[in-house]
Amino acid sequence: MDHAKQMGYHSYGENPASEAAYENMKLSDDYYNVVAAKSGGGIFNGKTIPDGACFGAAQRQVEGTTDVSMPDQLSFDSWTAAKSDSRVVAAFAKWSRCMAASGYHYSTPMEANNDPQWSGEKASAAEIAVAVADVNCKKTTNLVGVRMAVDAAYQRRAIGQHGVELNAIRAALGRQAATASAILAKR
């Protein structure tokens, strides 16, 4: 609620004007050479730039070849499934009715958050008023509790279905941490 009262839907530190300063900065030719070769190839200080540049080489050294993206994908899948689950749809409808009672007409909190009216450099009084009503409606309808409980149920089901793969990823992440620690210890 404190954030909504101060910032509306804006993030702390969000300031498009400060990003404009980067447009006027002069960067070295070496910088442009490295950025241009970020996918690999090219020469910098007499050395061939590896595939994916230095980041790609370091990533391969630490991560190896195990694909550890499954947990992120499962999380995304559960979040997406929860969004269209009948319990969440009903909670969104209650939230929407609450917002309408305050004079604001949005179908979902994401619609309120992403309203193009809120694209200014800082939150307007109208944005703050909507954000405060949003928080109040989320509290009175228990929208967040419903959404999290449904998402957690989908996650538990995914964990049950993919336990073997997730345990292999856990082991791979342990190896990655050990490899990174060993590399740092040499420095």
Buried (B, 14 or more C-beta within 10 A) or exposed (E): EEEBEEBBBBEEEEEEEEEEEEEEEEEEEEEEBBEEBBEEEBEEEEEEBBEBBEEBBBEEEBBEEEEBEBBEEBBEEBBEBBBEBEEBEEBBEBBBEBBEEBEBEBEBBEEBBEBEEBEEEEBEEEBBBBBBBBBBBBEEBBBBEBBEBBBEBBBEEBEEEBEEEBEBBEEBBEEBEEBBEEEEEEE
